[in-house]
Amino acid sequence: MPDLGDCEELPTHANRAAWDGDKLRIEVLLNPQTMSISTKSDWQFTPSTAILAWVWPGLGHISLGQRRRGLLVMFGVLFLFLGGVLIGGIDVVDRKEDRLWFWAQALCGPIALAVDFTNQTFLKTWPPDGAERSDERESRAIVQLGRKGLGRVNEMGTLFCALAGLMNLVVILDALHHPSRRVADRRQRGSTEP
């Protein structure tokens, strides 16, 4: 194959392509004022920040030094999750009856696990099954009302909590694979220059 080094694109770019045996090697050199491409990866893979982002929404970004972004994420995810719990009741997070919804809600972290534990331990066992009632039908109706929210309100709360978990999944992935500080510094310098 012939050497393709004399290709012309733009005056600020120098392109060169050549064959190395059976592989094509392409080198691109860009003007530093417009853009830069480096051979090293400009992205970092840090599992510890992803774990922190799962433990408490926004904590992964705060640990990366992105305090404002972390606080905004924290507010958004927790507002959506707690709003769902307030709308539908504590039983919106239920790993035994709504398993698929629970997997999405569990992405919010230990807060979802704590709400489920509270639901399974206190709400599902109230009133005790051996409680004495004068009317058996009345007893069953009270137990059913105590265990599950009514109608669409419970479904909306479940949906809000699941959406909070899915939103936190995006945040976890963003914290897991983030740009290096070098790229962030470059972006800041580029945005402050006239």
C-alpha positions in Angstrom: 0.0 0.0 0.0 1.3 3.5 -0.7 2.1 6.0 2.0 -0.8 8.4 2.5 1.2 11.0 4.3 0.7 13.8 1.7 -3.1 14.1 2.4 -4.3 17.7 2.9 -7.3 18.5 5.1 -7.2 21.8 6.9 -4.2 24.0 7.3 -4.2 23.6 11.1 -4.2 19.8 10.9 -1.5 17.4 9.9 -2.8 14.0 9.0 -0.6 11.0 8.3 -1.7 7.4 7.6 0.7 4.6 6.7 0.6 0.8 6.6 2.5 -1.2 9.2 2.5 -4.7 7.9 -1.2 -5.7 7.9 -2.4 -2.8 10.1 -3.2 0.7 9.2 -1.6 3.3 11.5 -3.2 6.7 11.6 -1.7 9.7 13.3 -3.6 12.9 13.8 -2.0 16.0 15.1 -4.3 18.9 16.0 -3.7 22.5 16.7 -3.5 22.9 20.5 -5.7 26.0 20.5 -8.7 24.2 18.9 -8.5 20.7 20.3 -6.1 18.1 21.7 -6.0 14.3 21.3 -3.6 12.4 23.4 -2.7 8.7 23.2 -3.2 8.3 27.0 -6.7 7.8 28.2 -8.4 11.0 29.4 -10.9 9.0 31.4 -10.5 7.3 34.7 -12.2 4.1 36.0 -12.6 4.3 39.8 -14.8 1.7 41.4 -14.5 3.4 44.9 -16.4 6.4 43.7 -19.1 4.2 42.3 -19.5 2.5 45.6 -19.7 5.8 47.4 -22.3 6.9 44.9 -24.4 3.9 45.7 -23.9 4.2 49.5 -25.3 7.8 49.4 -26.4 9.5 46.2 -24.0 12.3 45.2 -21.2 11.2 47.5 -19.2 9.8 44.6 -19.1 13.2 42.9 -18.3 14.9 46.1 -15.3 12.6 46.6 -14.1 13.5 43.1 -14.1 17.2 44.1 -17.3 18.0 42.2 -19.1 19.3 45.3 -21.8 21.3 43.6 -22.7 18.5 41.2 -22.7 16.0 44.0 -25.1 18.2 46.1 -27.4 18.6 43.1 -27.5 14.9 42.5 -28.1 14.2 46.2 -31.0 16.6 46.3 -32.5 15.3 43.1 -32.3 11.6 43.9 -33.3 11.9 47.6 -36.2 14.3 46.8 -37.6 11.8 44.3 -37.1 8.8 46.6 -38.5 10.5 49.7 -41.3 12.0 47.7 -42.3 8.5 46.6 -42.2 7.3 50.1 -44.3 10.2 51.3 -46.8 9.9 48.5 -47.3 6.1 48.5 -46.4 5.2 52.1 -43.6 3.2 53.5 -44.8 0.0 51.8 -43.8 1.3 48.3 -40.4 -0.4 48.8 -41.3 -4.1 49.2 -38.8 -6.8 48.1 -41.2 -9.7 48.7 -44.3 -8.5 46.9 -42.8 -6.1 44.3 -39.5 -7.8 43.5 -38.8 -6.1 40.1 -39.6 -2.7 41.4 -37.4 -3.3 44.4 -34.4 -4.0 42.2 -34.7 -0.6 40.7 -35.4 1.0 44.0 -32.4 -0.7 45.6 -30.1 1.3 43.3 -30.7 4.3 45.7 -28.5 2.5 48.2 -28.9 1.6 51.9 -31.7 4.1 52.3 -34.0 1.8 50.1 -32.8 -1.2 52.1 -33.6 0.5 55.4 -37.1 1.5 54.1 -37.7 -2.1 53.0 -36.5 -3.4 56.4 -38.8 -1.1 58.2 -41.7 -2.2 55.9 -41.0 -5.9 56.4 -40.3 -5.7 60.2 -42.9 -3.2 61.5 -45.6 -2.6 58.9 -46.1 -6.2 57.6 -46.3 -7.5 61.2 -48.8 -5.0 62.5 -51.2 -5.8 64.0 -50.1 -9.2 65.2 -51.8 -12.2 63.6 -53.0 -13.4 67.0 -54.7 -10.1 67.9 -58.2 -10.6 69.4 -60.9 -8.7 67.5 -64.6 -8.9 67.9 -65.3 -9.3 64.2 -63.0 -11.4 62.1 -63.9 -9.6 58.8 -63.2 -6.2 60.4 -59.8 -7.6 61.5 -58.9 -8.7 58.0 -59.9 -5.4 56.5 -57.8 -3.4 59.0 -54.8 -5.7 58.4 -55.1 -5.2 54.6 -55.4 -1.4 55.0 -52.4 -1.3 57.2 -50.2 -3.3 54.9 -50.8 -1.7 51.5 -51.4 1.8 50.3 -54.6 2.5 48.4 -55.0 2.5 44.7 -52.9 4.6 42.3 -51.2 6.5 45.1 -49.2 3.5 46.1 -48.3 2.8 42.5 -47.1 6.4 42.0 -45.0 6.2 45.1 -43.4 2.9 43.8 -42.7 4.5 40.5 -41.1 7.6 42.0 -38.8 5.4 44.2 -37.9 3.2 41.2 -37.1 6.3 39.0 -34.9 7.6 41.8 -33.0 4.4 41.8 -32.6 4.4 38.0 -31.5 8.0 38.1 -28.9 7.1 40.7 -27.7 4.3 38.4 -26.8 6.9 35.8 -25.0 8.9 38.5 -23.1 5.7 39.6 -22.0 5.1 36.1 -20.9 8.7 35.7 -18.9 8.5 38.9 -17.4 5.1 37.9 -16.0 6.3 34.5 -15.2 10.0 34.8 -12.8 12.4 33.1 -9.4 12.8 34.7 -8.5 16.0 36.6 -6.3 16.9 33.6 -9.3 17.0 31.3 -11.4 18.9 33.9 -8.7 21.5 34.3 -8.4 21.9 30.6 -12.1 22.4 30.2 -12.1 25.1 33.0 -9.2 26.9 31.4 -10.9 26.7 28.0 -14.1 28.1 29.3 -12.5 31.1 31.2 -10.4 32.2 28.2 -12.1 34.9 26.0 
